[in-house]
Amino acid sequence: MEDKGQIINRTRLGSTSPLSGTSQVPPWLFQHQDLIQAAENSLSVTKEEVINYVNHIHFRDGYLYVLLRHPRYEESILLRAYPKPCSGNKVTCMWDKRDTSGTDVEIYRFLYLVIDDGRSMTLVPATLLEITTDYLKVKISSEGCALGQRQTRRYKCDGITAEVIQNGFHATGKLLDFSPTGFRVRVRPASSCSFHWLNSDVPVSISLKRSEQVIFSGNCRCIRHELGSKQGEIILSPLETEIKRFRKKQIRNLRQRLTPTPTLIFEHPLLSKQVQMAVDDISTSGFSVYEAPDDAVLVPGMIIPKMEIDFQGASAISCEAQVIYRMPGDEKGVRCGISVLDMDIIAYSRLTHILTSALDPHAYISSRVDMNSLWEFFFNTGFIYPKKYRLIQAYKERFKDTYRKLYQDNPGIARHFTYQRNGKIYGHISMIRAYEKAWMIHHHAALPLDQKRTGFLVLRQIMHYLNDMYRLPSSNMNYVMCYFRPENRFPNLVFGGFSRSLKKPKGCSMDLFSYLPYTSLSLGARLPDEWVLKESSKGELWELERFYDHHSGGLLMEALGLNGEGGTLEEDYARSGFRREYKVYSLLKANELYAILLANQSDLGLNLSELLNGIKIFVINPESPWDILSTAIGKLTKQYYTEKVPVMCYPFEYVKANKIPHEKQYQAWVLNVQCGNEYLEYMQNKFKITYS
């Protein structure tokens, strides 16, 4: 922060008026007299340029400085003044009353107008015409002198609160100005501590906020400080030039240089003015840019609450971002890295689609799909096979309506990935937000195209998408899950194979369910008097977790969100025009828990196997009578409007031991997204699927 170009050393001599009881702010002492003598060797600034500077300052409601000298003490002071517009060589400036309060400016001798643009200070000689307690009027008589070029520009700030903490020392105040390498703050210590506690040889922690929004927080070293009894100014320089925002990943999404070049547009959080920067390279996790050293505005660690990525006016994507590094570049300037902290899922999909299409024009992400082509694809691939079609044919119009909304209205609760040529679909996979913090992958199917493994291509698309999506708070993603039949070779390899190779149930787990469509035969039956079916209590859900941890040790309970905490899932679905509900019931006898029943409800066809529109049973007590459990299921089926309600039962050992008829089995596969990079490595090594 402090360099050869640092010109003005401002010292507050705090005092309090006994008459008013309010703080008066005395003048700022100017302690660089040597710079005035150096004016002879400085760059000249014409009178016309000076007038233009003054008018620009007036236009942006800014201020300049007036350098005055005390007639008796020969001390020079700086006062802020707001210029009036001028067209000739006469300049009128109104005093900033915060500076002149308690100061008899009329006795001082005028020296110079001082214009500080953050890079250099310009001394403007002038003839004094009039000086009063309200204003100053001068006549510019000659050229100005530009002095003290700074290595990096310093910017004045307004409205940024500052908090400084060091080992029990605590002070608050405001940010006065900043450069990419430092901050100048004016603070007052808390009533319980003193400036004597501040050790300038030890790092301090600083937090900068605008309207309670954190803009920067980090550790800094103290470059210089000037402390009074009540307030002081401290110049701080951040210790880090690189922020470790996220855990390092072995496999990262490819950084690309696009043509035409995207532009970043944002309001600088410390300056409150718009900034535009050309993107050098970009990925789904962030971007890099270059900025000129003498006009640099990016501070490592600074958070940018709203940034737009503009693709040459054709598309603009909003996000929240953070500057994560600043390093020497090349002839293009200083290289800075910016990481995406958050963006909504639709914006993230658009960004991913742009980047993916640049690599493969046949890859599409949540784009509008021709519905006739989609249904033709589902039937041609056998994804909708005859038995499945018999179950849905009576409700086909409702299915069509659901899929029209999913694939054309682009709701934020679902994403789809297709591989197409000339509008014909050759590969498809999709996912949906199934539970509060879990997304479900489903509807994976493919047709051959020129020896391309289109099934793997769309799987690569979704893995590329998930590789950065899970870090976004708006995604509500802690887990990715899917259901597959053990005899289906492809999912058993790409999903089951990873779970078996990882051997870490809290990283990736599988649980075997039996599946039987329930025909509501027991709808009218009553439970015996000693049996009760009711909504589950927290204690009963806790017992379910203990049972599951003992039996499996996996992730399913966490993914299903059966912890009794609320969320936004139902509201988010409703906002998109869909229905998604689930309730948890307990089956008890004499207050002893026998089973938990999870009743899922959604729009018909949201999942073609209706796994989000059925009942999951967790049998806690292996002695649970099937006839009682079947009656309990029947009492819940009245909530559904289909002839058959899908029922999935866990553990499979209960179904096997009681010889309960079932159609098939499903593995419930759950991945903790913190192990997502390990899954990508598995896919890359096992199937040669690359992500660049």
N, C-alpha and C positions, 0 to 999 in steps of 0.2 A: 504493500500500500504506500509506504513512504519511499520516494525516489528523488532523483535530481529535479524532477518537475514539480515537487510538492512546494507550493508557493506560500500559502497562507497558514500561519500558525495562530489558531484562535484560542484565546484564553478567557474564560468567564471569571469575573471577579464578583462572585455572588454577594448580594446584600439584601436586606429587607427593610422596607420603609416602615418606621414606627407609626407613621400617620395613617397610611392606608391599610397596612397589614398584608399587602400583596407583594409578591416578588417583583423586583425591578431587574431588568436585564441590562447591565452596563455594556459599553462598547467593546468590540473585539480588538485586541491589540495586534498590530501588524509588526512582526518581528523579522522581516526579511528586507531590511534596508539595502542590503547588498544587491538585491535584484533591481532596485531603482537605478543604482549606479551602472548596472549591466545593460541598461536600455540602449546605450549607444551601439552595441553589437547585436541587437535583436532584429527580427524581421519587422518591416514596416507594414502598417495597415492604413489604407487611404481613408480620408474623411468619408467618402461615399460608402465604403465597406463598414465603417463605424456606424453610420446612420442606419444602414440595413440591419446590422446587428441589433441596434436599439429597437427598431421597429419589430424585429422578430421576437425580441424579448417581450415587448408589449403585447404582441399577437398571442403569445402562449401564456399570458398572465404571469410572467416571470419577473425576476428582479436582477439588478446589477448592484455593484458595490460602489461606495464613495469613500475615497481615502482622504482623511483629514488629519491635521497635525495640531496638537495642543500648543498654544502660544507660549506657555510658561514651562511645561515639562518636556517639550520636544518629543512627545510620544505620538506615534501614528495610530489611528484607529480606523476600523472598517465598519461602515454602516450600510445596511440594505436599503435600497430605494427602488420604487416602481416607476419606470419611465412612462411618460406620455408619448403619443405618436408625434413624430417630427418629420418635416419635409425639407427644412433648411439646415443650418448649422447650429441652431439653438435647441438645447435639450432641457426639458423640465422633468424633474423626478420628485415623486411624493415619498416622504420618509416612511419606513416601516416602524410604526409606533412601538413595537416590541424592542427595537434597538435604541430608539431615541428617548424613551421614557427615563426621566431623571438626568438627561444629558443636555447641557446648554450648547447646542450645536452652533449657535450664532457666534460664539467666541472662537471657534476653531478656524484654522486656515485651510482652504481647499488646496488639495494636491492633484488628484487624478480621479477620473471615472475608471472603474475596474470591471472588466467583463471576463468572467470565468466560465468557459464552456465545457469544463471537465477535462479537456486536454491541455489547455494552456491558459495563461492569464494575459489579457490585453490591457495595457495602461494607456489611457486616452487623455493627453494634455488638453486643458480647456481653460477659458477665462471665466472667473466667477462673475455672474451678473447679479444674483440675489440669493440669499440664504435666510430661511425663516425656520420656525419650529415645525412647519408643515411641509415645506418643499425646498428644493434647490433648483436654481436655474443657471445654466452655464452656456458658453459659446465655444464650440469646438474650433480651435485655432490652428491645429496642425495634425499631422498623421499620428496614428497610434503605434504602440510597440508591442509585439507579441512575444511573451517571455515564457521560459520554463516549460518546454514541451514534455509532457508526461509519457512514460513508457506505455501505460494503459490509461484510458480515459476514466475519470471519476464522475459518477452520476449522482445528482441530488435526489433525495427521496422525501416522500411525504406520506403520512398515514400508516407507517410500518412500526409496530411496537416491537421492542427488544427486551429480552430477558437474559441476564448474565448470571451464571451460577458457577461457583468454585468452592468445593469443600466446605460448605456451610455459608459461604458468602453468597448473597442474593441481591441483585439490583435490577430495576426495571426502568424503562425509558423509551427512547425511540431511535430509529436508524436515521442518521443525517445524510450519509452518502455511502456509495459503495463502488468498487471496481471488481473485475473478475477475480482479483486476488485478495480482497480485503473489505472490511466494513469499518465505518466510523459511527459510533453510537454515543448518545448522551443519556446517562442513566443516573438514578438516585438509589442509594442502598436502602434496603428494607430497614424499618425502624429498629429491628432487633440486631442489626449488624452495622459494620463500619467499613469505609474504604481502607482502613488500616489492615483489614483482613485479606485484602486482595494481594496475592503474590504474583507479580508480573512474570516471574520465571517459570510458573507452572501453567499448563493449558487451562483454559476456561471453556465452559459449555455455553453456547449462545443459541437462542431460539428467536426467530423473526416471524411475526404474524401480521396478516392484514385481515381485519374483521374476524378474528378468531381462527382463520385459516392458516395453518402452519405453512410457511414459505421456505424456511430453511431451519435446520437444527444440526448442530455438529460441534466438534471441538476445534478451538482456535488457539493460536499463540498470541500473546499481547505484544504488539509492536511498539506502542507508545501510549502513555496516558497522562492526562492533566486533570488532577482531582482537587476539588474544593471540599468544603466541609459538608455541603449538602448535595452537590451534583458534580459530575465529572464527565470528561470525554475520553473514550478508549478507542484506539485503533487496533483492530483484530485481523488476523490472517488465518484462513482455514488451514488445518494441518494436512488434510487429505486433498489430493487432486483427482482421486478416483474413489467412487462410492461402490461398495460391494452390496448392491441392492438385492440380488437374488443368488441363491446357491448355484455354483458353477455346474454346467451340464456338459456331459461328454458329447451329446448330439444336439446341435443347435440348428434351427431353421436357417436356410441359406440367406445371406445378405445379397441383395441385388442392386445393380445400378440400372434404373429405368430410363427410357427415352420416350417422351419428354420427361425432364426431371420434375419430381413433385416439389411443392413449396410448403414449408411450415409457416403458419400464420398464428400468432398468439399475442395476447396482451401481457407484456412483461409484468410479473407480479410485484416487482420492486419499483418499477418506473411508472406503471399504469399508462403505458403507451404501446401501440401496436408495433410488432416486430415481424419481419418476413425474412426467411432464410431458405436457400436452396438445399435440398437433400442430396448428400453425396451417395450414400447407400442406405438401404431400408430392408427390414425384415418384419415379421409379425411381432417381434419383441422390442423394436426400437429403430433408431436412425442415427446417422452421423452427419455432421455439418462442418463447414469451415467458416470462420469469421476472421475479419481483419484484426490484427493485434491492437491497433489504435482505436477501434470502434467496438471492442468486444463487450458483450453484455451477459454472457452465460457464466454462472457460478456453479461449480460442482456441488451437488447436493440440493440445489434450488428446485423446488416443486412448481410446476406450471399447471394450475388447476384446469385450464381449458386451452387446448391446442387443436388447430385444424390442419389436417394434411390435405392440401389442395392438389389435385391431379390436373393441372392446367385448365381449371375452370369446369372440367367435365364432371368431376365428383369431388366432394369434400367430406372428410371423415374426422370426427371429433374424438379427442381422448384426453386423459389426464397423464402428465408426463413428469419426468425428473431428469435433470442433468446429472450424468453419472461419471463423466470424466472430461478432463481438459488436458491436452498434451501438445507439445510442439509439433507442428505439421511440416509442410513444405512451402513451396512458393504460393500455394493456395491460401495459406494462413494457419491459424491455430485450429486443430481438429478437436471437436467436442462430440461426445456421445450422449444420446438422449434415450432413456428407457420409457416404454409405455407402462404406466402404473395401472390404468383402467380404461376401458371403453365398453360401451354396451355391445351386446352380442351381435346385433345386426351390423353395427359399424365394423366390428372385428371380422365378420363374415365377408363384408365388402372388401376390406383390406386383404384378407387371405385370398379371396377370389382374384383380385388384381394381380397379386404376386404369383399365385399358382398358374394363372392363365399365361403369364409371361414366360413360364417354363414349359407349359403344355396347353395349347389352345383348346384341347378337347376336354379338359378338366373343368367342371362347374361346381360351384358351392352355393347352395341355397338360391339359385337363380330360378326364374319362372320356367316351369316345365309344362310341355304340352301333355295334357292329361290323357289323351288317346294313346300317345306314345308310351306313357307310364304304365297304363293298364295293359297294353299289348306286351310290354316288357315283363310285367309280373306273371302273366299267363304263359308266355313263351319260355320263360326260365323255369317254369314249374314251381315258382314260389307260391302261387295260388294253385294248389293241386285240387283234384276233384273233391276229396273229402272236406278240405277246408272251404271250398266254394259252396258245398251243400250247407255249411253252417252259416255262411254270410249272404247267400243269394236272396233270402227273404228281406234282407235289410240293405240291398245293394245301393239304393238311392241315398241312404244315410251315409254309407261308406263313401260314395262319390262326393258328397258334400264335405265330409271331413277332409278328404284328401285334396279337394280343390282349395280349401282354406289353408292346408298345410303347405302346399306346393306353389300356390300363387299369391297368397296374402303375406307370406314370409313372416310368420309370428316368431317372437323371440324365444318361445318355449321349445322349438324344434329346429333342427338343421338337417339338410340332405345334401348328398354328394353324388354326382353322376359323372359318367364318362360317356360323351356323346360325339357323334359325327353326323352332321347335316340333320340335326334334330332327332336322330334315332338314338335310343339309350342302349348302351352295351354293358355298363356297370353301374351299380347303385348300392349305396349304403346310407343309413340315416341314424339320427340319434334324437332322443327326446329327454327333457328334464322330467324324470320319473318321480323323484322325491326331492325333498328340500335341498339337499346337497349332493344328489346323485343323478347322473345322466345315463340313459340306457341306450346302447348301440343295438340296432335291429335292422331288419329288412335288407340283409346283405344278399345280393344275387348278381350274376354276371352272364354275359354271352361272349363267345369268342370274337376277336377282331384282329385280323392280320397277325396271328400268332402272339398277340399281346395278352398278358395275363391281367385282364381287366378287373378280375376280382381282387387281385393284389393292388392294382392301381388305385381303386377307390378306397381300399383299406389304407394305403399309403396317404391318400388325401386326408382321411379322417385323423390319422395319427399325426400328420403334419399340423393339422388344425388344433388338435388337443395339446400339442407340445408347448404352446404358449397360452392357450385359452385358460387353462386352469389357474394361472396366476392372477387373472383378472377378478377382482371382488364381485363385479356384476354377473359373472358367469354362474355363481352359486355352485361351484364344482369342487368337491373334495374327493368324489369317487366316480369311477366309470364302471358300469356293469353291463352284462348281457346274459341271455339265457340261450343255451344250445343243447341239442340232444347228443348224448355221448357217442352214438353211432355215426354222427355226421363228421366225416374225417377232417374236413377243412377247418371248422371252428375248433375242433378238438386239438388240432395242431397249433393254430395261431393264438388261441386263447388258453386252452387247457395245457398245452405244452409249456407255456411260460410259467403258469402257476406251479406246475410240477418241477420245473427246473429251478425256480426261485426258492422254493422250500421255506417261505416266510409268510405264514397266513395273514399277518398284519400288513403285509405288502401287497399280496394278491391271494385270494382264497376262492375255493369252489365248494358248493354244497349241493348235494343231490336231492331233488324233489321228485315225487311221483305226481302225475297229471291225470285227472279224470274230469270230464265234463259232467256236471251235476244237473240232473233233470227235475229237480224240485219235487221228488216223490214224497218227501216228508214235510211238505209245506204246511200241512194242517196238523201235524203231530205236535203234542205238548211234551215238554221236558218233565220227568218225574219231579215230585215236590222238593226233593233234597238237592236237585241240580239247579244252578243259576247261570244264566248268560247275561252279562252286563258289560258296559264299557270299562276298559281296563284302568286300574289305578296305577300310580307311580310305583307302588310297592310290587305289584304284579308284573309290571314291565321290567323292574329291576330283577325279579326272579327269572324272567325270560332271558335277560342278558346273562345271568349266571349259568342258566342251563345251556345256552348257546356257546358261551366261552368254554365250558367244560366239554361239550360235545364236539365243537368245531374249532374254536379259537380264531375264527376268521373275521371278516369285515361286514357280513350281511346285516347285522343289527344296526351298525353305524350307518350303512348306506340307506337302510329303510327309514332311518330317523326315528326309531322307536324309543325316544328318550323323554317323551312327554313335553318337549319344548315346542313352541309355536313357530310359525314361519310365514312366508309370503306366497307359497306355492299356489294355493287356491285362488288368491287375488291375481297373481300373475297370469294364470290360465284364463280367468274370467276377463281380464283386460285384453287378452288376445282373442276372445270370442269362443273359448273352449271351457270344458268342464273337467275338473280333476279334484277328487276327494278321496280320502281314506280314513277309516275309523278302525280302532283296535278294540276287540272284545275279549273278555275272559270267561272261560267255562270252569265253574267251580262246583265242588260238592263239599258241603259242610266247611266252607271257607278254605278248602284245599284246592290249589290251582291244578287243573288237569290239562288245559290247552289254551293257547292264544290264537284268535282268529283275526286276521287282517283283511278287512273288506275294502278292496280297491274299486273305485268307480271313475270312469272317464267317458269321453265321447266314443261311440261305437266305431271301431276300426282304427282308433289312434295307434294301437298295435294290432297287426293282423291276426296274431294268435290270442288276442284279448288278455294278455298277461297283466295289463293295467285295468282290466275290467272283470276281475274275478276275486276269489278268496284264497288267501294263503293261510295254512294251518300249521301251527307249531305245537306238536304234541309234547308237553312237558312230562307228563306221567305216562310211562309205557303201558300202564294198566288201564288206560282210558278205554271204556267200551265203545266200539265203533258205532253201535246203534244210537248211543247217546250223542256222540260227536256228529253223526249224520243228521240227527234231529236238530242240533244246534246250527248246522250248516243250512238246513232247510229254513230255519227262522230268518236267516239273513238273505236268502235268495229272493225274497219278495221285493228287495231294493233294486233288483235288476229287471230289465225288460226283454231279455233274450230267452229263448226256449231252454237253452243249456247254459249253465254258468261254469266257467273254468275254475277248477279247484286244484290247488297244488299243496301237497302234504309233505311235511318234514318232521322228523327224519325219515328217510326211506325205509330204515330198518323196522319202523312201526308198521308200515304198510305191508312189508314182506312178512313180518311175524304174524300178522293178523289175516294174511291172505286176502287183502282187500283188492278187488279188481281195479286195474288202472290201465289206461291206454298207452302211456309212454313215460319216459323220464326226462327231466331237464336238469342240467347243471346250472346253478346260479353262480356266475363268475363275477367277482368284484375286484377292481384294481384301485389301490390307494394312489392318487395322482402324484404323490411324492416319489413313487417308484416308476413314474411314467418314462423317465429316461432309460431306466433299466429294461423296460419293455421294448423301447425303440432299439436298444442295442441287441436284444434277443431277436427281433424281427430282421434287423440288418444282418446279423451273423447267420441266422438259421435259413432265411429265405432270400438273402441278398437284396432286401428292400432298402434303398437309400433315401435320404430325406433332403438331398441337395440337387 
